[in-house]
């Protein structure tokens, strides 16, 4: 994610896309990136994200047949594949418990990982979306098989319903398709110290690594199974 932009009076997503991205037709891309159901739901003073050149490039990487779906690109695709979370958000901002009970399951881990907020305790399973549970188990099987357990120092969480940090749109954690590792040394906005072998493994399985995002959006603890959001 390259940078943020503050919407001014009388601006539309089309005019912003024309001015900032060189193509008014990218208004729908801006809406998708910012978790807006449509391009009209904006107001003066609202801060939105602008996509980087990398975000605008279509993914052409072929995928083998797997028991998990290909990673979706953008807000609408995430909703279509993993569920329309907007229908479960209550008037008071809380989430209907049915959202978790209908979609989240436990993915077993081949080794225990200490909790980042209490290293005296460890987890042996990850609460995530049922469609990516086989993928999460496979990623950690690969970590174990490649002898990378030592690179996974602490676990920072997977499923939790919350807004994306510093924004109003739901975090990818809200769909249970993101996982945070080693957060104590990989704070948002920093370069962090994530082992590049872990990054290669996760990206090879279709995850987007937050450590490649720009400036204050950089999030080296974060791996999400989607792009463009």
ABEGO torsion letter per residue (X at the ends): XABBBBBBBGBBAAAAAAAAAGBAAAAAAAAAAAGBABAABBBBGBBBBBBBAAAABBBABBBBBBABBBBBBEAAAAAAAAEBAAAABBAAGBBBAAAAAAABBBBBBABBBBBAABAABBBABBBBBAAAAAAAAAAAAAAAAAGAAAABABBAEBBBBBBBBGBABBBAAAAGABBBBGAAABBBGBAEABBAAAAAAAAAAGBBBAAABBEAABBAABBBBBBGX
